[in-house]
Amino acid sequence: MDTNGNGRLYNIAVIGATGAVGKVFLDIIEKRPFPLKSLKLLASARSAGSRIRVRGDDLTVEETTPQAIRGADFVFISATDEISQEYAPIAAREGAVAIDDSGVWRMDPDVPLIVPEVNAADLDAGRRIVAIPNCSTTPLVMALAALHPVSPVRRVVVSTYQSVSGTGAAAMRELTDQSRQALDGATNIPGEVYPHQIAFNLLPHIGSFKEEGYTSEEWKMVRETRKIMHLPDLQMAATTVRVPVYVSHSESVNVVLAEPVAPEQARALLAAFPGMAVIDDPAVAGYPHPVQTAGADPVYAGRIRRDLSHPNGLAMWLVSDNLRKGAALNAIQIAEAMIERKQV
């Protein structure tokens, strides 16, 4: 089906098609009117040979090789950093656009880091490698971008509550297995994915510890937000926490603006911003939460109120499906934006 108005259909290769993000990507492409000509599913040698039904066709998963991506217009990569490092340049040399979900390319000054609702104009540089932000950065920059044109953002403090699917399928299995053991009375259950038990627990530790005692995940949020928002001097601090939730990341955000913005105006700005929705009715416990947002496309905002610690401050709560808008959906939207801008 062609929705781009130019009559052209596009060849897609998906590297990491059998992973957590890859499966969501295929679910979205099944239902979304993307102008698709052909779809090639690529994964490790271990997954090669399995079959997945997409848009009425039974497709065989192939091993990821340079030959397998030839002829693709878009190569979506959601695999290991090593795969991204190797295959994004190969895809670009073959004439494709590589849209990469790893952290390898995000801070490369020659690679645009894109959330289409926020900075699609950065695609105009014509680069053949495009990076997707960290899944905790995307909802934050969308909320900030809704407010920034009215009252520029001066300072951000964010604490995240990130689901285990952000680590991958093995982490989801670990949460399930540990939960069963904990319900049977086990304590201090060792894990293979996380350094401590994740079931019925919180871990204020995502990534590796870096400078100033912040983790790599926290530094990602800071640096990526500055790059996407074109605010290199933005004052910002992040604390990222892994929680025993399967899907959807949540964030508590305190933002200081150049001028005061009333909560009522902030709600209207957030609700009007593309890709966002507001659920904010305390009288009936109306606010977004992970169970509610898993499987949905928007970034949801709620608990929008004055920050009592600063006259120009706002506090809010954000929730979004990290596998969809945090990864797969954002990748597809980048491709759609490039098609609309006639860059492919």
C-alpha positions in Angstrom: 0.0 0.0 0.0 1.4 3.4 -1.0 0.7 6.4 1.3 3.6 8.6 0.1 1.9 10.0 -3.0 4.7 9.2 -5.4 3.7 5.7 -6.3 6.9 4.2 -5.2 7.2 1.1 -2.9 10.3 0.4 -0.8 12.5 -2.6 0.0 13.1 -3.1 3.7 15.6 -5.3 5.5 15.3 -5.8 9.3 18.4 -6.9 11.2 17.3 -8.3 14.5 13.9 -9.4 13.2 13.5 -12.1 15.9 14.4 -9.8 18.9 12.0 -7.9 21.2 12.1 -4.8 19.1 12.2 -6.6 15.8 8.9 -8.4 16.7 7.2 -5.2 17.5 8.5 -3.7 14.3 6.9 -6.5 12.3 3.6 -6.1 14.2 3.6 -2.4 13.4 4.5 -2.9 9.7 1.7 -5.5 9.5 -0.9 -2.9 10.4 0.6 0.4 9.3 0.1 1.6 5.6 3.8 1.8 4.9 4.6 1.7 1.1 6.3 -1.7 1.3 7.5 -3.6 -1.8 9.5 -6.3 -0.1 10.6 -7.3 3.4 13.7 -9.3 4.3 14.0 -10.7 7.8 17.6 -11.0 9.1 19.0 -12.4 12.4 21.7 -14.5 13.8 22.6 -17.9 12.3 20.8 -19.5 15.3 17.5 -18.0 14.2 18.0 -18.4 10.5 15.4 -20.8 8.9 12.6 -19.9 11.2 9.4 -18.5 9.5 7.4 -15.4 10.4 4.1 -14.4 8.7 3.9 -10.8 7.7 1.2 -9.2 5.6 -0.1 -12.6 4.5 3.3 -13.9 3.5 5.4 -16.6 5.3 8.9 -15.1 5.3 12.0 -17.1 6.1 14.5 -15.5 8.5 17.9 -15.3 6.9 21.4 -15.0 8.5 22.6 -11.5 8.5 25.3 -11.0 5.8 26.4 -8.1 3.6 24.8 -9.9 0.6 21.5 -10.2 2.4 20.9 -6.4 2.5 21.7 -5.6 -1.1 18.9 -4.0 -2.9 17.3 -2.6 0.3 16.1 1.0 0.5 16.0 1.0 4.3 17.9 -1.3 6.7 16.5 -1.2 10.2 19.0 -2.4 12.8 18.1 -3.5 16.3 20.8 -5.9 17.3 24.1 -5.7 19.2 26.5 -2.7 19.1 28.9 -4.9 17.1 26.3 -5.6 14.4 25.4 -1.9 14.2 29.0 -0.9 13.9 29.6 -3.3 11.1 26.3 -3.2 9.1 25.2 0.4 9.2 28.2 1.5 7.0 27.7 -1.5 4.7 24.1 -0.5 4.2 25.0 3.1 3.5 27.6 2.0 1.0 25.0 -0.2 -0.7 22.8 2.9 -1.2 20.3 2.1 1.6 19.4 4.3 4.6 20.5 2.5 7.8 18.2 3.4 10.7 20.0 2.2 13.8 18.6 1.5 17.3 21.9 1.0 19.1 24.0 3.6 20.9 26.9 3.3 18.5 26.0 6.2 16.2 23.9 8.5 18.4 26.5 11.0 19.4 28.4 10.9 16.1 28.3 14.5 14.8 27.8 13.3 11.3 24.8 11.1 12.2 21.4 12.7 12.8 19.6 11.6 16.0 16.0 11.8 15.2 12.5 11.9 16.8 10.5 12.9 13.8 7.9 15.0 15.8 10.8 17.0 17.3 13.7 17.4 14.7 12.7 15.9 11.4 14.5 18.9 9.8 17.8 17.3 10.9 17.2 14.7 8.2 17.8 17.3 5.5 21.6 16.8 5.8 21.0 13.7 3.6 22.9 11.3 5.8 22.6 7.6 5.0 23.0 6.5 8.7 20.3 7.8 11.0 20.2 7.0 14.7 17.2 6.4 17.0 17.5 7.9 20.5 17.6 5.9 23.7 14.1 4.7 24.6 14.0 6.9 27.7 15.2 10.0 25.8 12.4 9.9 23.2 9.4 10.6 25.5 11.3 13.3 27.4 12.3 15.3 24.3 8.7 15.1 22.9 7.4 16.7 26.1 10.1 19.3 26.2 9.6 20.1 22.5 5.9 20.8 23.2 6.8 23.4 25.8 10.0 24.9 24.4 8.5 27.1 21.7 6.2 28.8 24.2 8.8 29.1 27.1 12.3 27.9 26.4 13.6 25.0 28.6 16.3 26.0 31.0 16.8 23.0 33.3 15.6 19.4 33.5 15.7 16.8 36.3 14.3 13.4 35.3 14.0 10.1 37.1 13.1 7.1 35.0 11.3 3.8 35.9 12.3 1.6 33.0 10.9 -1.8 32.1 12.9 -4.9 31.6 12.1 -5.2 27.9 14.5 -2.3 27.4 17.2 -4.9 28.2 15.7 -7.5 25.9 13.9 -10.8 25.8 16.3 -12.5 28.2 15.5 -9.9 30.9 11.8 -10.5 30.4 12.3 -14.2 31.0 14.4 -13.5 34.0 11.7 -11.3 35.6 9.2 -14.1 35.0 11.4 -16.9 36.4 12.4 -14.8 39.5 8.8 -13.8 40.2 7.8 -17.4 40.3 10.7 -18.3 42.6 9.9 -15.3 44.9 6.2 -16.2 45.1 7.4 -19.7 46.2 9.4 -18.0 49.1 12.9 -17.6 47.6 14.9 -14.5 48.5 18.0 -12.9 47.0 17.5 -14.8 43.8 20.6 -14.6 41.6 20.2 -13.4 38.0 22.2 -13.6 34.8 21.0 -10.3 33.2 21.0 -8.0 36.2 23.4 -7.7 39.1 20.6 -8.2 41.7 17.2 -9.7 41.8 14.8 -7.7 39.6 11.5 -9.4 40.7 9.7 -7.3 43.3 12.8 -5.0 43.4 14.1 -1.8 42.0 17.7 -1.3 40.7 19.0 2.3 40.4 21.6 1.1 37.9 21.1 1.0 34.1 24.2 0.6 32.1 27.7 1.0 33.5 28.9 3.6 36.0 30.7 6.5 34.4 32.0 10.0 35.4 30.6 11.9 38.3 28.9 8.7 39.5 26.2 8.7 36.8 25.5 5.6 34.7 25.9 5.4 31.0 22.1 5.4 30.6 21.9 8.7 32.5 24.6 10.3 30.4 22.8 9.1 27.3 19.7 10.9 28.3 21.6 14.1 29.0 23.7 14.1 25.9 21.0 12.9 23.5 18.5 15.4 24.8 21.0 18.3 24.2 21.7 17.0 20.7 18.0 16.5 19.6 16.8 19.8 21.2 19.8 21.7 19.8 20.5 22.9 23.4 24.2 22.0 24.0 24.3 23.9 27.3 21.0 22.6 28.8 21.3 22.1 32.5 20.1 18.5 33.1 20.5 15.6 35.5 19.0 12.1 35.2 18.5 9.1 37.5 17.6 5.9 35.7 16.0 3.0 37.6 15.1 -0.5 36.4 11.7 -1.7 37.6 9.9 -5.1 37.6 7.6 -4.1 34.7 7.6 -5.9 31.4 6.8 -3.1 28.9 6.7 0.7 29.0 9.0 3.2 30.6 7.8 5.9 33.0 9.5 9.2 33.9 9.1 11.8 36.6 10.1 15.1 35.1 10.8 18.5 36.7 11.5 21.2 34.1 12.4 24.9 34.7 11.3 27.2 31.9 12.3 30.7 30.9 8.9 32.0 31.9 6.1 30.5 34.0 3.6 28.2 32.1 0.4 27.4 34.0 -0.4 23.7 34.3 -3.6 24.2 32.3 -1.6 25.7 29.4 1.0 22.9 29.7 -1.7 20.3 29.4 -3.0 21.9 26.2 0.4 22.2 24.7 1.2 18.5 25.5 -2.1 17.3 24.2 -1.7 19.2 20.9 1.8 18.0 20.3 2.0 15.2 17.6 2.4 11.7 19.0 1.4 12.8 22.6 -1.7 12.3 24.7 -2.7 13.6 28.1 -4.4 11.6 30.8 -4.7 14.0 33.8 -7.7 13.7 36.1 -6.7 13.2 39.7 -10.3 13.1 40.8 -10.7 9.7 39.2 -7.1 8.5 39.5 -6.6 9.5 35.9 -2.9 9.3 34.9 -0.9 7.1 32.6 0.7 3.9 33.8 2.6 1.0 32.1 -0.2 -1.5 32.0 -2.4 1.0 30.3 0.2 2.2 27.7 1.9 -1.1 26.7 1.0 -1.7 23.0 0.0 1.9 22.4 1.8 4.4 20.1 1.6 7.7 21.9 3.7 9.2 24.6 1.3 9.8 27.5 1.6 12.7 30.0 -0.1 13.2 33.3 0.3 14.5 36.9 1.0 17.9 35.3 1.4 20.5 38.0 3.5 23.4 39.3 6.9 22.6 40.6 6.7 24.1 44.1 10.4 24.6 44.3 10.7 27.1 41.4 8.4 29.8 40.1 9.0 28.8 36.5 8.9 25.1 37.1 6.5 22.3 36.1 6.4 18.7 37.2 4.9 15.9 35.1 4.7 12.2 34.6 5.4 10.5 31.2 4.8 6.9 30.1 5.4 5.3 26.8 5.8 1.8 25.3 9.6 1.6 25.0 9.5 -1.1 22.3 7.1 1.0 20.1 7.8 4.8 20.2 11.0 4.1 22.0 12.3 2.0 19.2 10.3 0.3 16.4 7.7 2.9 15.7 10.2 5.7 15.8 12.3 3.9 13.2 9.3 3.5 10.9 8.4 7.1 11.3 11.9 8.2 10.4 11.6 6.2 7.1 8.2 7.8 6.5 9.6 11.2 7.2 12.4 10.6 4.7 10.0 9.4 2.1 7.8 12.4 2.6 10.8 14.7 2.3 11.8 12.9 -0.9 15.2 11.9 0.5 14.9 8.2 -0.6 
